[in-house]
């Protein structure tokens, strides 16, 4: 199977169509649509957990 362009740096199987910047490492990753949506979903879940934990701690600190 021939690929035009670069492969996804996450799965290595599909052609990369998106470029995402990592916050902690400060580097760019080439991702396919599937991996981009998976990473986005994981980040949104983590952000909501962090928000919930922060809200819970703020309520109990008074």
PDB file as gemmi writes it, atoms N, CA and C in Angstrom:
CRYST1    1.000    1.000    1.000  90.00  90.00  90.00 P 1                      
ATOM      1  N   UNK A   1       0.837  -1.181   0.000  1.00  0.00           N  
ATOM      2  CA  UNK A   1       0.000   0.000   0.000  1.00  0.00           C  
ATOM      3  C   UNK A   1       0.884   1.246   0.000  1.00  0.00           C  
ATOM      4  N   UNK A   2       0.666   2.115  -0.952  1.00  0.00           N  
ATOM      5  CA  UNK A   2       1.449   3.342  -1.056  1.00  0.00           C  
ATOM      6  C   UNK A   2       0.750   4.483  -0.334  1.00  0.00           C  
ATOM      7  N   UNK A   3       1.543   5.267   0.392  1.00  0.00           N  
ATOM      8  CA  UNK A   3       1.007   6.435   1.094  1.00  0.00           C  
ATOM      9  C   UNK A   3       1.582   7.693   0.471  1.00  0.00           C  
ATOM     10  N   UNK A   4       0.743   8.678   0.299  1.00  0.00           N  
ATOM     11  CA  UNK A   4       1.223   9.985  -0.139  1.00  0.00           C  
ATOM     12  C   UNK A   4       1.409  10.827   1.106  1.00  0.00           C  
ATOM     13  N   UNK A   5       2.571  11.367   1.296  1.00  0.00           N  
ATOM     14  CA  UNK A   5       2.828  12.197   2.469  1.00  0.00           C  
ATOM     15  C   UNK A   5       3.374  11.384   3.629  1.00  0.00           C  
ATOM     16  N   UNK A   6       3.213  11.911   4.822  1.00  0.00           N  
ATOM     17  CA  UNK A   6       3.761  11.300   6.030  1.00  0.00           C  
ATOM     18  C   UNK A   6       2.728  10.433   6.731  1.00  0.00           C  
ATOM     19  N   UNK A   7       3.220   9.423   7.460  1.00  0.00           N  
ATOM     20  CA  UNK A   7       2.344   8.572   8.254  1.00  0.00           C  
ATOM     21  C   UNK A   7       2.096   9.206   9.620  1.00  0.00           C  
ATOM     22  N   UNK A   8       0.995   8.828  10.228  1.00  0.00           N  
ATOM     23  CA  UNK A   8       0.637   9.290  11.568  1.00  0.00           C  
ATOM     24  C   UNK A   8       1.724   8.856  12.553  1.00  0.00           C  
ATOM     25  N   UNK A   9       2.153   9.772  13.412  1.00  0.00           N  
ATOM     26  CA  UNK A   9       3.198   9.456  14.382  1.00  0.00           C  
ATOM     27  C   UNK A   9       2.660   8.690  15.582  1.00  0.00           C  
ATOM     28  N   UNK A  10       1.346   8.589  15.706  1.00  0.00           N  
ATOM     29  CA  UNK A  10       0.761   7.866  16.822  1.00  0.00           C  
ATOM     30  C   UNK A  10       0.531   6.395  16.470  1.00  0.00           C  
ATOM     31  N   UNK A  11      -0.194   6.137  15.384  1.00  0.00           N  
ATOM     32  CA  UNK A  11      -0.496   4.748  15.012  1.00  0.00           C  
ATOM     33  C   UNK A  11       0.462   4.205  13.951  1.00  0.00           C  
ATOM     34  N   UNK A  12       0.995   5.079  13.109  1.00  0.00           N  
ATOM     35  CA  UNK A  12       1.925   4.659  12.070  1.00  0.00           C  
ATOM     36  C   UNK A  12       1.296   3.930  10.896  1.00  0.00           C  
ATOM     37  N   UNK A  13      -0.038   3.915  10.829  1.00  0.00           N  
ATOM     38  CA  UNK A  13      -0.719   3.160   9.777  1.00  0.00           C  
ATOM     39  C   UNK A  13      -1.343   4.046   8.707  1.00  0.00           C  
ATOM     40  N   UNK A  14      -1.940   5.153   9.118  1.00  0.00           N  
ATOM     41  CA  UNK A  14      -2.683   6.007   8.193  1.00  0.00           C  
ATOM     42  C   UNK A  14      -1.891   7.254   7.841  1.00  0.00           C  
ATOM     43  N   UNK A  15      -2.286   7.891   6.757  1.00  0.00           N  
ATOM     44  CA  UNK A  15      -1.642   9.129   6.333  1.00  0.00           C  
ATOM     45  C   UNK A  15      -2.019  10.253   7.288  1.00  0.00           C  
ATOM     46  N   UNK A  16      -1.018  10.997   7.732  1.00  0.00           N  
ATOM     47  CA  UNK A  16      -1.252  12.115   8.645  1.00  0.00           C  
ATOM     48  C   UNK A  16      -1.889  13.272   7.891  1.00  0.00           C  
ATOM     49  N   UNK A  17      -2.951  13.818   8.463  1.00  0.00           N  
ATOM     50  CA  UNK A  17      -3.643  14.943   7.839  1.00  0.00           C  
ATOM     51  C   UNK A  17      -3.638  16.170   8.738  1.00  0.00           C  
ATOM     52  N   UNK A  18      -3.272  16.004  10.004  1.00  0.00           N  
ATOM     53  CA  UNK A  18      -3.332  17.096  10.972  1.00  0.00           C  
ATOM     54  C   UNK A  18      -2.016  17.218  11.717  1.00  0.00           C  
ATOM     55  N   UNK A  19      -1.731  18.416  12.153  1.00  0.00           N  
ATOM     56  CA  UNK A  19      -0.543  18.672  12.956  1.00  0.00           C  
ATOM     57  C   UNK A  19      -1.008  19.195  14.305  1.00  0.00           C  
ATOM     58  N   UNK A  20      -0.565  18.562  15.383  1.00  0.00           N  
ATOM     59  CA  UNK A  20      -0.953  18.963  16.732  1.00  0.00           C  
ATOM     60  C   UNK A  20       0.298  19.295  17.533  1.00  0.00           C  
ATOM     61  N   UNK A  21       0.199  20.306  18.372  1.00  0.00           N  
ATOM     62  CA  UNK A  21       1.333  20.718  19.198  1.00  0.00           C  
ATOM     63  C   UNK A  21       1.133  20.190  20.604  1.00  0.00           C  
ATOM     64  N   UNK A  22       2.149  19.496  21.133  1.00  0.00           N  
ATOM     65  CA  UNK A  22       2.065  18.989  22.495  1.00  0.00           C  
ATOM     66  C   UNK A  22       2.452  20.092  23.462  1.00  0.00           C  
ATOM     67  N   UNK A  23       1.723  20.186  24.543  1.00  0.00           N  
ATOM     68  CA  UNK A  23       1.941  21.256  25.513  1.00  0.00           C  
ATOM     69  C   UNK A  23       3.187  20.995  26.361  1.00  0.00           C  
ATOM     70  N   UNK A  24       3.308  19.791  26.890  1.00  0.00           N  
ATOM     71  CA  UNK A  24       4.407  19.496  27.811  1.00  0.00           C  
ATOM     72  C   UNK A  24       5.759  19.402  27.111  1.00  0.00           C  
ATOM     73  N   UNK A  25       5.790  18.732  25.967  1.00  0.00           N  
ATOM     74  CA  UNK A  25       7.055  18.545  25.262  1.00  0.00           C  
ATOM     75  C   UNK A  25       7.362  19.683  24.310  1.00  0.00           C  
ATOM     76  N   UNK A  26       6.344  20.429  23.905  1.00  0.00           N  
ATOM     77  CA  UNK A  26       6.534  21.559  23.008  1.00  0.00           C  
ATOM     78  C   UNK A  26       6.960  21.171  21.604  1.00  0.00           C  
ATOM     79  N   UNK A  27       6.505  20.018  21.133  1.00  0.00           N  
ATOM     80  CA  UNK A  27       6.845  19.617  19.766  1.00  0.00           C  
ATOM     81  C   UNK A  27       5.569  19.327  18.987  1.00  0.00           C  
ATOM     82  N   UNK A  28       5.686  19.312  17.680  1.00  0.00           N  
ATOM     83  CA  UNK A  28       4.545  19.060  16.805  1.00  0.00           C  
ATOM     84  C   UNK A  28       4.467  17.583  16.442  1.00  0.00           C  
ATOM     85  N   UNK A  29       3.246  17.063  16.404  1.00  0.00           N  
ATOM     86  CA  UNK A  29       3.004  15.683  16.000  1.00  0.00           C  
ATOM     87  C   UNK A  29       2.135  15.669  14.755  1.00  0.00           C  
ATOM     88  N   UNK A  30       2.426  14.769  13.847  1.00  0.00           N  
ATOM     89  CA  UNK A  30       1.582  14.565  12.671  1.00  0.00           C  
ATOM     90  C   UNK A  30       0.620  13.429  12.994  1.00  0.00           C  
ATOM     91  N   UNK A  31      -0.694  13.701  12.875  1.00  0.00           N  
ATOM     92  CA  UNK A  31      -1.701  12.732  13.285  1.00  0.00           C  
ATOM     93  C   UNK A  31      -2.740  12.499  12.201  1.00  0.00           C  
ATOM     94  N   UNK A  32      -3.287  11.291  12.187  1.00  0.00           N  
ATOM     95  CA  UNK A  32      -4.428  11.002  11.321  1.00  0.00           C  
ATOM     96  C   UNK A  32      -5.699  11.457  12.055  1.00  0.00           C  
ATOM     97  N   UNK A  33      -6.818  11.468  11.362  1.00  0.00           N  
ATOM     98  CA  UNK A  33      -8.075  11.947  11.953  1.00  0.00           C  
ATOM     99  C   UNK A  33      -8.496  11.087  13.144  1.00  0.00           C  
ATOM    100  N   UNK A  34      -8.317   9.774  13.051  1.00  0.00           N  
ATOM    101  CA  UNK A  34      -8.725   8.870  14.129  1.00  0.00           C  
ATOM    102  C   UNK A  34      -7.933   9.143  15.411  1.00  0.00           C  
ATOM    103  N   UNK A  35      -6.628   9.254  15.301  1.00  0.00           N  
ATOM    104  CA  UNK A  35      -5.788   9.493  16.476  1.00  0.00           C  
ATOM    105  C   UNK A  35      -6.032  10.883  17.061  1.00  0.00           C  
ATOM    106  N   UNK A  36      -6.278  11.865  16.195  1.00  0.00           N  
ATOM    107  CA  UNK A  36      -6.560  13.215  16.674  1.00  0.00           C  
ATOM    108  C   UNK A  36      -7.832  13.234  17.514  1.00  0.00           C  
ATOM    109  N   UNK A  37      -8.893  12.558  17.066  1.00  0.00           N  
ATOM    110  CA  UNK A  37     -10.135  12.536  17.843  1.00  0.00           C  
ATOM    111  C   UNK A  37      -9.962  11.757  19.140  1.00  0.00           C  
ATOM    112  N   UNK A  38      -9.163  10.684  19.132  1.00  0.00           N  
ATOM    113  CA  UNK A  38      -8.914   9.925  20.359  1.00  0.00           C  
ATOM    114  C   UNK A  38      -8.160  10.771  21.377  1.00  0.00           C  
ATOM    115  N   UNK A  39      -7.142  11.470  20.937  1.00  0.00           N  
ATOM    116  CA  UNK A  39      -6.354  12.312  21.837  1.00  0.00           C  
ATOM    117  C   UNK A  39      -7.206  13.465  22.361  1.00  0.00           C  
ATOM    118  N   UNK A  40      -8.002  14.062  21.485  1.00  0.00           N  
ATOM    119  CA  UNK A  40      -8.884  15.161  21.898  1.00  0.00           C  
ATOM    120  C   UNK A  40      -9.868  14.680  22.957  1.00  0.00           C  
ATOM    121  N   UNK A  41     -10.430  13.499  22.767  1.00  0.00           N  
ATOM    122  CA  UNK A  41     -11.382  12.935  23.720  1.00  0.00           C  
ATOM    123  C   UNK A  41     -10.721  12.683  25.076  1.00  0.00           C  
ATOM    124  N   UNK A  42      -9.507  12.141  25.059  1.00  0.00           N  
ATOM    125  CA  UNK A  42      -8.783  11.900  26.305  1.00  0.00           C  
ATOM    126  C   UNK A  42      -8.493  13.205  27.043  1.00  0.00           C  
ATOM    127  N   UNK A  43      -8.106  14.229  26.310  1.00  0.00           N  
ATOM    128  CA  UNK A  43      -7.818  15.523  26.924  1.00  0.00           C  
ATOM    129  C   UNK A  43      -9.070  16.140  27.535  1.00  0.00           C  
ATOM    130  N   UNK A  44     -10.194  16.074  26.829  1.00  0.00           N  
ATOM    131  CA  UNK A  44     -11.439  16.634  27.354  1.00  0.00           C  
ATOM    132  C   UNK A  44     -11.872  15.907  28.616  1.00  0.00           C  
ATOM    133  N   UNK A  45     -11.700  14.590  28.663  1.00  0.00           N  
ATOM    134  CA  UNK A  45     -12.032  13.814  29.855  1.00  0.00           C  
ATOM    135  C   UNK A  45     -11.150  14.230  31.020  1.00  0.00           C  
ATOM    136  N   UNK A  46      -9.863  14.390  30.773  1.00  0.00           N  
ATOM    137  CA  UNK A  46      -8.932  14.777  31.826  1.00  0.00           C  
ATOM    138  C   UNK A  46      -9.230  16.182  32.336  1.00  0.00           C  
ATOM    139  N   UNK A  47      -9.560  17.098  31.437  1.00  0.00           N  
ATOM    140  CA  UNK A  47      -9.871  18.468  31.841  1.00  0.00           C  
ATOM    141  C   UNK A  47     -11.120  18.488  32.714  1.00  0.00           C  
ATOM    142  N   UNK A  48     -12.167  17.697  32.354  1.00  0.00           N  
ATOM    143  CA  UNK A  48     -13.371  17.689  33.181  1.00  0.00           C  
ATOM    144  C   UNK A  48     -13.101  17.082  34.550  1.00  0.00           C  
ATOM    145  N   UNK A  49     -12.253  16.053  34.620  1.00  0.00           N  
ATOM    146  CA  UNK A  49     -11.905  15.467  35.919  1.00  0.00           C  
ATOM    147  C   UNK A  49     -11.161  16.479  36.775  1.00  0.00           C  
ATOM    148  N   UNK A  50     -10.212  17.192  36.186  1.00  0.00           N  
ATOM    149  CA  UNK A  50      -9.463  18.204  36.924  1.00  0.00           C  
ATOM    150  C   UNK A  50     -10.383  19.310  37.422  1.00  0.00           C  
ATOM    151  N   UNK A  51     -11.330  19.739  36.589  1.00  0.00           N  
ATOM    152  CA  UNK A  51     -12.271  20.791  36.974  1.00  0.00           C  
ATOM    153  C   UNK A  51     -13.140  20.311  38.129  1.00  0.00           C  
ATOM    154  N   UNK A  52     -13.637  19.076  38.053  1.00  0.00           N  
ATOM    155  CA  UNK A  52     -14.477  18.521  39.111  1.00  0.00           C  
ATOM    156  C   UNK A  52     -13.690  18.439  40.416  1.00  0.00           C  
ATOM    157  N   UNK A  53     -12.462  17.941  40.368  1.00  0.00           N  
ATOM    158  CA  UNK A  53     -11.644  17.828  41.578  1.00  0.00           C  
ATOM    159  C   UNK A  53     -11.363  19.195  42.180  1.00  0.00           C  
ATOM    160  N   UNK A  54     -11.083  20.188  41.347  1.00  0.00           N  
ATOM    161  CA  UNK A  54     -10.809  21.535  41.831  1.00  0.00           C  
ATOM    162  C   UNK A  54     -12.061  22.130  42.483  1.00  0.00           C  
ATOM    163  N   UNK A  55     -13.228  21.941  41.871  1.00  0.00           N  
ATOM    164  CA  UNK A  55     -14.490  22.454  42.417  1.00  0.00           C  
ATOM    165  C   UNK A  55     -14.808  21.778  43.741  1.00  0.00           C  
ATOM    166  N   UNK A  56     -14.585  20.472  43.830  1.00  0.00           N  
ATOM    167  CA  UNK A  56     -14.861  19.721  45.048  1.00  0.00           C  
ATOM    168  C   UNK A  56     -13.959  20.199  46.182  1.00  0.00           C  
ATOM    169  N   UNK A  57     -12.689  20.417  45.898  1.00  0.00           N  
ATOM    170  CA  UNK A  57     -11.753  20.892  46.916  1.00  0.00           C  
ATOM    171  C   UNK A  57     -12.111  22.298  47.374  1.00  0.00           C  
ATOM    172  N   UNK A  58     -12.546  23.152  46.464  1.00  0.00           N  
ATOM    173  CA  UNK A  58     -12.911  24.526  46.815  1.00  0.00           C  
ATOM    174  C   UNK A  58     -14.132  24.540  47.733  1.00  0.00           C  
ATOM    175  N   UNK A  59     -15.112  23.667  47.493  1.00  0.00           N  
ATOM    176  CA  UNK A  59     -16.311  23.613  48.332  1.00  0.00           C  
ATOM    177  C   UNK A  59     -15.977  23.130  49.737  1.00  0.00           C  
ATOM    178  N   UNK A  60     -15.053  22.197  49.854  1.00  0.00           N  
ATOM    179  CA  UNK A  60     -14.725  21.612  51.150  1.00  0.00           C  
ATOM    180  C   UNK A  60     -13.687  22.401  51.925  1.00  0.00           C  
ATOM    181  N   UNK A  61     -13.130  23.429  51.349  1.00  0.00           N  
ATOM    182  CA  UNK A  61     -12.083  24.174  52.049  1.00  0.00           C  
ATOM    183  C   UNK A  61     -12.653  25.268  52.947  1.00  0.00           C  
ATOM    184  N   UNK A  62     -13.950  25.550  52.844  1.00  0.00           N  
ATOM    185  CA  UNK A  62     -14.538  26.624  53.655  1.00  0.00           C  
ATOM    186  C   UNK A  62     -14.961  26.138  54.993  1.00  0.00           C  
TER     187      UNK A  62                                                      
END                                                                             
